[in-house]
């Protein structure tokens, strides 16, 4: 792969469509020659990000879609997930969990398996940007 490409997906704001994004990212990552564990990390991170966007964004009747943009570069894969925020509340920051509990681990997991994770919000829109770099093959 010599040049950058962009793939844009828009899925309904419903958790049953998260698998569609996972499969798309898996196909992109395999084409980019990420190894199997990196592909699994990418699928895990994108699944968590999409699920968070759906659960914490506006209800589907107000904003029926989330947008996923994959920027394919010869050196990295950048994934951006956007949704509208319910009430304009900002996303929490990434912190290590102090105790194991149901839910609340998504941002921590994304931060652990990706090379970069940035969360921003502006004008009632939340954006999670994640980057996974291609490791040099030895």
TIVEX-460089 format. One record per atom (N, C-alpha, C): x, y, z; chain; residue number from 0; atom name. Coordinates in nm, 4 decimals. Example, Ala and Ser with C-alpha at 12.3 -4.5 7.8 and 13.67 -1.06 7.14 Angstrom:
# TIVEX-460089
> 1.3190, -0.5690, 0.7800, A, 0, N
> 1.2300, -0.4500, 0.7800, A, 0, CA
> 1.3200, -0.3300, 0.7800, A, 0, C
> 1.2850, -0.2250, 0.7080, A, 1, N
> 1.3670, -0.1060, 0.7140, A, 1, CA
> 1.2900, 0.0030, 0.7870, A, 1, C
//
This chain:
# TIVEX-460089
> 0.0846, -0.1163, 0.0000, A, 0, N
> 0.0000, 0.0000, 0.0000, A, 0, CA
> 0.0898, 0.1234, 0.0000, A, 0, C
> 0.0760, 0.2057, -0.1016, A, 1, N
> 0.1635, 0.3204, -0.1183, A, 1, CA
> 0.1008, 0.4534, -0.0788, A, 1, C
> -0.0306, 0.4651, -0.0850, A, 2, N
> -0.0950, 0.5931, -0.0586, A, 2, CA
> -0.2051, 0.5779, 0.0447, A, 2, C
> -0.2479, 0.6914, 0.0996, A, 3, N
> -0.3532, 0.6910, 0.2013, A, 3, CA
> -0.4910, 0.6807, 0.1366, A, 3, C
> -0.5814, 0.6143, 0.2073, A, 4, N
> -0.7207, 0.6021, 0.1655, A, 4, CA
> -0.8098, 0.6346, 0.2842, A, 4, C
> -0.9348, 0.6633, 0.2568, A, 5, N
> -1.0319, 0.6867, 0.3635, A, 5, CA
> -1.1566, 0.6039, 0.3368, A, 5, C
> -1.2031, 0.5352, 0.4397, A, 6, N
> -1.3256, 0.4576, 0.4321, A, 6, CA
> -1.4207, 0.5174, 0.5354, A, 6, C
> -1.5407, 0.5473, 0.4936, A, 7, N
> -1.6395, 0.6101, 0.5820, A, 7, CA
> -1.7620, 0.5202, 0.5918, A, 7, C
> -1.8033, 0.4913, 0.7154, A, 8, N
> -1.9216, 0.4106, 0.7407, A, 8, CA
> -2.0173, 0.4906, 0.8275, A, 8, C
> -2.1439, 0.4715, 0.8039, A, 9, N
> -2.2449, 0.5296, 0.8905, A, 9, CA
> -2.3371, 0.4140, 0.9277, A, 9, C
> -2.3478, 0.3879, 1.0580, A, 10, N
> -2.4331, 0.2774, 1.1020, A, 10, CA
> -2.5447, 0.3318, 1.1903, A, 10, C
> -2.6562, 0.2606, 1.1951, A, 11, N
> -2.7634, 0.3017, 1.2866, A, 11, CA
> -2.7126, 0.3026, 1.4307, A, 11, C
> -2.7669, 0.3901, 1.5096, A, 12, N
> -2.7294, 0.4014, 1.6501, A, 12, CA
> -2.7956, 0.2887, 1.7297, A, 12, C
> -2.7513, 0.1672, 1.7013, A, 13, N
> -2.8037, 0.0463, 1.7660, A, 13, CA
> -2.6894, -0.0543, 1.7776, A, 13, C
> -2.6759, -0.1156, 1.8942, A, 14, N
> -2.5612, -0.2039, 1.9197, A, 14, CA
> -2.5535, -0.3241, 1.8269, A, 14, C
> -2.6649, -0.3664, 1.7692, A, 15, N
> -2.6597, -0.4835, 1.6810, A, 15, CA
> -2.5811, -0.4572, 1.5519, A, 15, C
> -2.5459, -0.3318, 1.5240, A, 16, N
> -2.4686, -0.2997, 1.4040, A, 16, CA
> -2.3196, -0.2815, 1.4313, A, 16, C
> -2.2777, -0.2926, 1.5562, A, 17, N
> -2.1363, -0.2770, 1.5902, A, 17, CA
> -2.0513, -0.3832, 1.5210, A, 17, C
> -2.1046, -0.5037, 1.5064, A, 18, N
> -2.0313, -0.6117, 1.4381, A, 18, CA
> -1.9964, -0.5776, 1.2941, A, 18, C
> -2.0794, -0.4988, 1.2292, A, 19, N
> -2.0515, -0.4567, 1.0911, A, 19, CA
> -1.9229, -0.3750, 1.0879, A, 19, C
> -1.9078, -0.2841, 1.1834, A, 20, N
> -1.7872, -0.2007, 1.1897, A, 20, CA
> -1.6660, -0.2870, 1.2254, A, 20, C
> -1.6833, -0.3779, 1.3217, A, 21, N
> -1.5718, -0.4675, 1.3582, A, 21, CA
> -1.5218, -0.5455, 1.2368, A, 21, C
> -1.6137, -0.5998, 1.1593, A, 22, N
> -1.5741, -0.6778, 1.0408, A, 22, CA
> -1.5057, -0.5902, 0.9357, A, 22, C
> -1.5549, -0.4693, 0.9173, A, 23, N
> -1.4919, -0.3777, 0.8222, A, 23, CA
> -1.3488, -0.3451, 0.8656, A, 23, C
> -1.3312, -0.3150, 0.9941, A, 24, N
> -1.1976, -0.2835, 1.0461, A, 24, CA
> -1.1074, -0.4057, 1.0372, A, 24, C
> -1.1617, -0.5233, 1.0622, A, 25, N
> -1.0826, -0.6457, 1.0487, A, 25, CA
> -1.0317, -0.6608, 0.9057, A, 25, C
> -1.1181, -0.6407, 0.8079, A, 26, N
> -1.0768, -0.6514, 0.6678, A, 26, CA
> -0.9701, -0.5501, 0.6307, A, 26, C
> -0.9878, -0.4273, 0.6773, A, 27, N
> -0.8896, -0.3221, 0.6499, A, 27, CA
> -0.7553, -0.3577, 0.7140, A, 27, C
> -0.7585, -0.3993, 0.8404, A, 28, N
> -0.6352, -0.4316, 0.9137, A, 28, CA
> -0.5608, -0.5498, 0.8504, A, 28, C
> -0.6328, -0.6512, 0.8073, A, 29, N
> -0.5680, -0.7658, 0.7418, A, 29, CA
> -0.5046, -0.7230, 0.6093, A, 29, C
> -0.5731, -0.6380, 0.5353, A, 30, N
> -0.5186, -0.5871, 0.4090, A, 30, CA
> -0.3911, -0.5065, 0.4328, A, 30, C
> -0.3845, -0.4408, 0.5491, A, 31, N
> -0.2668, -0.3614, 0.5845, A, 31, CA
> -0.1551, -0.4455, 0.6446, A, 31, C
> -0.1787, -0.5757, 0.6598, A, 32, N
> -0.0799, -0.6705, 0.7128, A, 32, CA
> -0.0499, -0.6533, 0.8617, A, 32, C
> -0.1492, -0.6099, 0.9401, A, 33, N
> -0.1337, -0.6148, 1.0850, A, 33, CA
> -0.1320, -0.7618, 1.1239, A, 33, C
> -0.0597, -0.7970, 1.2306, A, 34, N
> -0.0589, -0.9374, 1.2719, A, 34, CA
> -0.1900, -0.9703, 1.3435, A, 34, C
> -0.2132, -1.0979, 1.3674, A, 35, N
> -0.3418, -1.1446, 1.4225, A, 35, CA
> -0.3780, -1.0800, 1.5553, A, 35, C
> -0.2805, -1.0649, 1.6454, A, 36, N
> -0.3119, -1.0032, 1.7754, A, 36, CA
> -0.3459, -0.8553, 1.7594, A, 36, C
> -0.2811, -0.7873, 1.6664, A, 37, N
> -0.3132, -0.6467, 1.6417, A, 37, CA
> -0.4527, -0.6323, 1.5801, A, 37, C
> -0.4890, -0.7243, 1.4927, A, 38, N
> -0.6232, -0.7226, 1.4336, A, 38, CA
> -0.7273, -0.7387, 1.5441, A, 38, C
> -0.7035, -0.8309, 1.6360, A, 39, N
> -0.7966, -0.8512, 1.7471, A, 39, CA
> -0.8039, -0.7277, 1.8366, A, 39, C
> -0.6889, -0.6633, 1.8614, A, 40, N
> -0.6877, -0.5396, 1.9398, A, 40, CA
> -0.7702, -0.4306, 1.8716, A, 40, C
> -0.7547, -0.4165, 1.7412, A, 41, N
> -0.8300, -0.3167, 1.6651, A, 41, CA
> -0.9801, -0.3440, 1.6726, A, 41, C
> -1.0191, -0.4702, 1.6560, A, 42, N
> -1.1609, -0.5058, 1.6639, A, 42, CA
> -1.2170, -0.4763, 1.8030, A, 42, C
> -1.1399, -0.5077, 1.9056, A, 43, N
> -1.1825, -0.4818, 2.0430, A, 43, CA
> -1.2000, -0.3318, 2.0664, A, 43, C
> -1.1011, -0.2528, 2.0280, A, 44, N
> -1.1063, -0.1081, 2.0501, A, 44, CA
> -1.2213, -0.0438, 1.9739, A, 44, C
> -1.2397, -0.0807, 1.8475, A, 45, N
> -1.3471, -0.0196, 1.7683, A, 45, CA
> -1.4838, -0.0633, 1.8200, A, 45, C
> -1.4941, -0.1863, 1.8670, A, 46, N
> -1.6199, -0.2323, 1.9254, A, 46, CA
> -1.6553, -0.1543, 2.0506, A, 46, C
> -1.5560, -0.1330, 2.1368, A, 47, N
> -1.5788, -0.0549, 2.2589, A, 47, CA
> -1.6163, 0.0893, 2.2256, A, 47, C
> -1.5458, 0.1499, 2.1295, A, 48, N
> -1.5723, 0.2891, 2.0924, A, 48, CA
> -1.7124, 0.3047, 2.0328, A, 48, C
> -1.7507, 0.2142, 1.9455, A, 49, N
> -1.8847, 0.2211, 1.8849, A, 49, CA
> -1.9934, 0.1987, 1.9892, A, 49, C
> -1.9738, 0.1025, 2.0754, A, 50, N
> -2.0720, 0.0753, 2.1799, A, 50, CA
> -2.0882, 0.1965, 2.2713, A, 50, C
> -1.9763, 0.2593, 2.3089, A, 51, N
> -1.9841, 0.3803, 2.3906, A, 51, CA
> -2.0570, 0.4921, 2.3174, A, 51, C
> -2.0281, 0.5081, 2.1891, A, 52, N
> -2.0931, 0.6135, 2.1106, A, 52, CA
> -2.2443, 0.5921, 2.1058, A, 52, C
> -2.2851, 0.4672, 2.0940, A, 53, N
> -2.4277, 0.4356, 2.0883, A, 53, CA
> -2.4930, 0.4523, 2.2253, A, 53, C
> -2.4295, 0.3983, 2.3293, A, 54, N
> -2.4890, 0.4024, 2.4633, A, 54, CA
> -2.4922, 0.5430, 2.5223, A, 54, C
> -2.3874, 0.6223, 2.4968, A, 55, N
> -2.3755, 0.7517, 2.5620, A, 55, CA
> -2.4100, 0.8687, 2.4709, A, 55, C
> -2.4434, 0.8400, 2.3469, A, 56, N
> -2.4843, 0.9461, 2.2560, A, 56, CA
> -2.6333, 0.9699, 2.2662, A, 56, C
> -2.6813, 1.0507, 2.1783, A, 57, N
> -2.8245, 1.0785, 2.1768, A, 57, CA
> -2.9021, 0.9518, 2.1436, A, 57, C
> -3.0206, 0.9382, 2.1988, A, 58, N
> -3.1054, 0.8244, 2.1608, A, 58, CA
> -3.1270, 0.8225, 2.0098, A, 58, C
> -3.1454, 0.7050, 1.9561, A, 59, N
> -3.1520, 0.6893, 1.8109, A, 59, CA
> -3.2622, 0.7709, 1.7451, A, 59, C
> -3.3693, 0.8049, 1.8158, A, 60, N
> -3.4746, 0.8836, 1.7522, A, 60, CA
> -3.4302, 1.0285, 1.7278, A, 60, C
> -3.3279, 1.0765, 1.8020, A, 61, N
> -3.2782, 1.2128, 1.7836, A, 61, CA
> -3.1566, 1.2191, 1.6913, A, 61, C
> -3.0724, 1.1184, 1.6969, A, 62, N
> -2.9534, 1.1124, 1.6119, A, 62, CA
> -2.9350, 0.9660, 1.5734, A, 62, C
> -2.9941, 0.9243, 1.4637, A, 63, N
> -3.0048, 0.7817, 1.4346, A, 63, CA
> -2.8776, 0.7120, 1.3850, A, 63, C
> -2.7661, 0.7832, 1.3727, A, 64, N
> -2.6457, 0.7202, 1.3192, A, 64, CA
> -2.5221, 0.7587, 1.3994, A, 64, C
> -2.4202, 0.6708, 1.3942, A, 65, N
> -2.2852, 0.7092, 1.4337, A, 65, CA
> -2.2006, 0.6985, 1.3081, A, 65, C
> -2.0979, 0.7783, 1.3014, A, 66, N
> -2.0101, 0.7817, 1.1844, A, 66, CA
> -1.8748, 0.7255, 1.2224, A, 66, C
> -1.8210, 0.6378, 1.1363, A, 67, N
> -1.6897, 0.5781, 1.1561, A, 67, CA
> -1.6060, 0.6112, 1.0332, A, 67, C
> -1.4905, 0.6720, 1.0565, A, 68, N
> -1.4002, 0.7066, 0.9475, A, 68, CA
> -1.2673, 0.6364, 0.9715, A, 68, C
> -1.2262, 0.5558, 0.8754, A, 69, N
> -1.0973, 0.4867, 0.8826, A, 69, CA
> -1.0032, 0.5523, 0.7822, A, 69, C
> -0.8912, 0.6011, 0.8324, A, 70, N
> -0.7884, 0.6585, 0.7458, A, 70, CA
> -0.6750, 0.5573, 0.7376, A, 70, C
> -0.6592, 0.5041, 0.6179, A, 71, N
> -0.5608, 0.3992, 0.5928, A, 71, CA
> -0.4358, 0.4661, 0.5368, A, 71, C
> -0.3281, 0.4573, 0.6095, A, 72, N
> -0.2007, 0.5163, 0.5704, A, 72, CA
> -0.0980, 0.4028, 0.5635, A, 72, C
> 0.0045, 0.4147, 0.4817, A, 73, N
> 0.1054, 0.3087, 0.4773, A, 73, CA
> 0.1715, 0.2806, 0.6127, A, 73, C
> 0.1662, 0.3760, 0.7056, A, 74, N
> 0.2330, 0.3590, 0.8345, A, 74, CA
> 0.1388, 0.3358, 0.9527, A, 74, C
> 0.0096, 0.3608, 0.9343, A, 75, N
> -0.0838, 0.3475, 1.0467, A, 75, CA
> -0.2279, 0.3403, 0.9976, A, 75, C
> -0.3148, 0.2983, 1.0903, A, 76, N
> -0.4588, 0.3019, 1.0693, A, 76, CA
> -0.5160, 0.3948, 1.1756, A, 76, C
> -0.5889, 0.4961, 1.1305, A, 77, N
> -0.6557, 0.5883, 1.2213, A, 77, CA
> -0.8060, 0.5652, 1.2100, A, 77, C
> -0.8707, 0.5499, 1.3243, A, 78, N
> -1.0145, 0.5260, 1.3276, A, 78, CA
> -1.0781, 0.6361, 1.4108, A, 78, C
> -1.1788, 0.6990, 1.3535, A, 79, N
> -1.2501, 0.8060, 1.4227, A, 79, CA
> -1.3978, 0.7689, 1.4306, A, 79, C
> -1.4542, 0.7792, 1.5502, A, 80, N
> -1.5953, 0.7503, 1.5705, A, 80, CA
> -1.6602, 0.8766, 1.6237, A, 80, C
> -1.7714, 0.9187, 1.5592, A, 81, N
> -1.8413, 1.0418, 1.5981, A, 81, CA
> -1.9863, 1.0128, 1.6304, A, 81, C
> -2.0370, 1.0828, 1.7304, A, 82, N
> -2.1795, 1.0781, 1.7630, A, 82, CA
> -2.2201, 1.2081, 1.8269, A, 82, C
> -2.3483, 1.2299, 1.8371, A, 83, N
> -2.3991, 1.3464, 1.9098, A, 83, CA
> -2.4109, 1.3098, 2.0565, A, 83, C
> -2.3850, 1.4068, 2.1418, A, 84, N
> -2.3914, 1.3835, 2.2857, A, 84, CA
> -2.5288, 1.4151, 2.3412, A, 84, C
> -2.5775, 1.3279, 2.4259, A, 85, N
> -2.7034, 1.3550, 2.4962, A, 85, CA
> -2.6774, 1.4649, 2.5985, A, 85, C
> -2.7402, 1.5785, 2.5814, A, 86, N
> -2.7232, 1.6877, 2.6763, A, 86, CA
> -2.5901, 1.7584, 2.6673, A, 86, C
> -2.5058, 1.7229, 2.5707, A, 87, N
> -2.3778, 1.7906, 2.5540, A, 87, CA
> -2.2769, 1.7606, 2.6624, A, 87, C
> -2.2892, 1.6486, 2.7314, A, 88, N
> -2.1962, 1.6138, 2.8379, A, 88, CA
> -2.0645, 1.5632, 2.7795, A, 88, C
> -1.9506, 1.6130, 2.8286, A, 89, N
> -1.8224, 1.5657, 2.7776, A, 89, CA
> -1.7924, 1.4227, 2.8213, A, 89, C
> -1.7097, 1.3562, 2.7426, A, 90, N
> -1.6685, 1.2187, 2.7731, A, 90, CA
> -1.5733, 1.2197, 2.8926, A, 90, C
> -1.5735, 1.1142, 2.9717, A, 91, N
> -1.4771, 1.1057, 3.0815, A, 91, CA
> -1.3370, 1.0819, 3.0265, A, 91, C
> -1.2368, 1.1113, 3.1075, A, 92, N
> -1.0998, 1.0860, 3.0646, A, 92, CA
> -1.0645, 0.9394, 3.0897, A, 92, C
> -0.9562, 0.8953, 3.0295, A, 93, N
> -0.9117, 0.7576, 3.0442, A, 93, CA
> -0.8362, 0.7448, 3.1757, A, 93, C
> -0.8833, 0.6590, 3.2623, A, 94, N
> -0.8163, 0.6329, 3.3894, A, 94, CA
> -0.8149, 0.4831, 3.4129, A, 94, C
> -0.7145, 0.4374, 3.4871, A, 95, N
> -0.7068, 0.2957, 3.5216, A, 95, CA
> -0.8184, 0.2635, 3.6201, A, 95, C
> -0.8909, 0.1542, 3.5966, A, 96, N
> -0.9989, 0.1186, 3.6895, A, 96, CA
> -0.9421, 0.0744, 3.8238, A, 96, C
> -1.0038, 0.1221, 3.9311, A, 97, N
> -0.9570, 0.0862, 4.0651, A, 97, CA
> -1.0169, -0.0448, 4.1127, A, 97, C
> -1.1300, -0.0799, 4.0576, A, 98, N
> -1.1952, -0.2054, 4.0947, A, 98, CA
> -1.2689, -0.2602, 3.9729, A, 98, C
> -1.2807, -0.3893, 3.9690, A, 99, N
> -1.3511, -0.4512, 3.8573, A, 99, CA
> -1.5004, -0.4341, 3.8797, A, 99, C
> -1.5680, -0.3834, 3.7769, A, 100, N
> -1.7122, -0.3655, 3.7849, A, 100, CA
> -1.7691, -0.3837, 3.6449, A, 100, C
> -1.8970, -0.4004, 3.6367, A, 101, N
> -1.9638, -0.4157, 3.5080, A, 101, CA
> -1.9652, -0.2815, 3.4374, A, 101, C
> -1.9145, -0.2758, 3.3152, A, 102, N
> -1.9116, -0.1515, 3.2380, A, 102, CA
> -1.8007, -0.0596, 3.2853, A, 102, C
> -1.7794, 0.0469, 3.2123, A, 103, N
> -1.6808, 0.1464, 3.2520, A, 103, CA
> -1.5374, 0.1158, 3.2151, A, 103, C
> -1.5127, 0.0082, 3.1440, A, 104, N
> -1.3761, -0.0312, 3.1097, A, 104, CA
> -1.3387, 0.0058, 2.9658, A, 104, C
> -1.4343, 0.0478, 2.8856, A, 105, N
> -1.4109, 0.0686, 2.7433, A, 105, CA
> -1.2979, 0.1635, 2.7112, A, 105, C
> -1.2976, 0.2827, 2.7729, A, 106, N
> -1.1925, 0.3803, 2.7449, A, 106, CA
> -1.0556, 0.3291, 2.7883, A, 106, C
> -1.0517, 0.2611, 2.9018, A, 107, N
> -0.9265, 0.2036, 2.9502, A, 107, CA
> -0.8743, 0.0977, 2.8531, A, 107, C
> -0.9624, 0.0118, 2.8054, A, 108, N
> -0.9228, -0.0931, 2.7105, A, 108, CA
> -0.8701, -0.0303, 2.5820, A, 108, C
> -0.9421, 0.0684, 2.5282, A, 109, N
> -0.8968, 0.1359, 2.4058, A, 109, CA
> -0.7574, 0.1938, 2.4250, A, 109, C
> -0.7349, 0.2582, 2.5388, A, 110, N
> -0.6060, 0.3198, 2.5670, A, 110, CA
> -0.4938, 0.2164, 2.5754, A, 110, C
> -0.5241, 0.0974, 2.6249, A, 111, N
> -0.4219, -0.0067, 2.6418, A, 111, CA
> -0.3837, -0.0752, 2.5110, A, 111, C
> -0.4788, -0.0889, 2.4184, A, 112, N
> -0.4504, -0.1675, 2.2968, A, 112, CA
> -0.4159, -0.0823, 2.1749, A, 112, C
> -0.4391, 0.0489, 2.1832, A, 113, N
> -0.4088, 0.1369, 2.0704, A, 113, CA
> -0.2857, 0.2205, 2.1022, A, 113, C
> -0.2216, 0.2738, 1.9984, A, 114, N
> -0.1039, 0.3581, 2.0183, A, 114, CA
> -0.1419, 0.4999, 2.0607, A, 114, C
> -0.2546, 0.5479, 2.0142, A, 115, N
> -0.3042, 0.6810, 2.0518, A, 115, CA
> -0.4559, 0.6737, 2.0671, A, 115, C
> -0.5071, 0.7433, 2.1669, A, 116, N
> -0.6517, 0.7585, 2.1840, A, 116, CA
> -0.6767, 0.9026, 2.2271, A, 116, C
> -0.7560, 0.9734, 2.1486, A, 117, N
> -0.7931, 1.1113, 2.1811, A, 117, CA
> -0.9449, 1.1202, 2.1831, A, 117, C
> -0.9966, 1.1888, 2.2833, A, 118, N
> -1.1406, 1.2082, 2.2941, A, 118, CA
> -1.1661, 1.3588, 2.2972, A, 118, C
> -1.2488, 1.4049, 2.2071, A, 119, N
> -1.2827, 1.5473, 2.2044, A, 119, CA
> -1.4332, 1.5624, 2.1904, A, 119, C
> -1.4825, 1.6758, 2.2303, A, 120, N
> -1.6230, 1.7064, 2.2110, A, 120, CA
> -1.6346, 1.8549, 2.1814, A, 120, C
> -1.7201, 1.8847, 2.0857, A, 121, N
> -1.7415, 2.0225, 2.0438, A, 121, CA
> -1.8792, 2.0300, 1.9793, A, 121, C
> -1.9520, 2.1331, 2.0127, A, 122, N
> -2.0837, 2.1547, 1.9530, A, 122, CA
> -2.1723, 2.0305, 1.9618, A, 122, C
> -2.1779, 1.9707, 2.0819, A, 123, N
> -2.2622, 1.8530, 2.1082, A, 123, CA
> -2.2256, 1.7308, 2.0255, A, 123, C
> -2.1005, 1.7237, 1.9811, A, 124, N
> -2.0519, 1.6071, 1.9078, A, 124, CA
> -1.9304, 1.5508, 1.9801, A, 124, C
> -1.9331, 1.4208, 2.0085, A, 125, N
> -1.8187, 1.3529, 2.0679, A, 125, CA
> -1.7411, 1.2842, 1.9568, A, 125, C
> -1.6095, 1.2855, 1.9701, A, 126, N
> -1.5248, 1.2200, 1.8703, A, 126, CA
> -1.4155, 1.1427, 1.9429, A, 126, C
> -1.4073, 1.0137, 1.9114, A, 127, N
> -1.2979, 0.9301, 1.9610, A, 127, CA
> -1.2080, 0.9025, 1.8418, A, 127, C
> -1.0806, 0.9363, 1.8543, A, 128, N
> -0.9815, 0.9134, 1.7492, A, 128, CA
> -0.8779, 0.8163, 1.8039, A, 128, C
> -0.8577, 0.7059, 1.7324, A, 129, N
> -0.7626, 0.6033, 1.7749, A, 129, CA
> -0.6654, 0.5754, 1.6608, A, 129, C
> -0.5404, 0.5506, 1.6968, A, 130, N
> -0.4383, 0.5212, 1.5967, A, 130, CA
> -0.3652, 0.3940, 1.6359, A, 130, C
> -0.3439, 0.3085, 1.5365, A, 131, N
> -0.2611, 0.1880, 1.5535, A, 131, CA
> -0.1548, 0.1931, 1.4448, A, 131, C
> -0.0285, 0.1978, 1.4867, A, 132, N
> 0.0825, 0.2042, 1.3906, A, 132, CA
> 0.1237, 0.0645, 1.3465, A, 132, C
> 0.1699, 0.0579, 1.2232, A, 133, N
> 0.2218, -0.0690, 1.1716, A, 133, CA
> 0.3651, -0.0842, 1.2212, A, 133, C
> 0.3911, -0.1962, 1.2850, A, 134, N
> 0.5267, -0.2220, 1.3363, A, 134, CA
> 0.6165, -0.2658, 1.2215, A, 134, C
> 0.7412, -0.2232, 1.2292, A, 135, N
> 0.8393, -0.2639, 1.1288, A, 135, CA
> 0.8628, -0.4137, 1.1417, A, 135, C
> 0.8575, -0.4824, 1.0285, A, 136, N
> 0.8807, -0.6272, 1.0266, A, 136, CA
> 1.0309, -0.6525, 1.0294, A, 136, C
> 1.0731, -0.7442, 1.1180, A, 137, N
> 1.2162, -0.7738, 1.1288, A, 137, CA
> 1.2510, -0.9025, 1.0606, A, 137, C
//
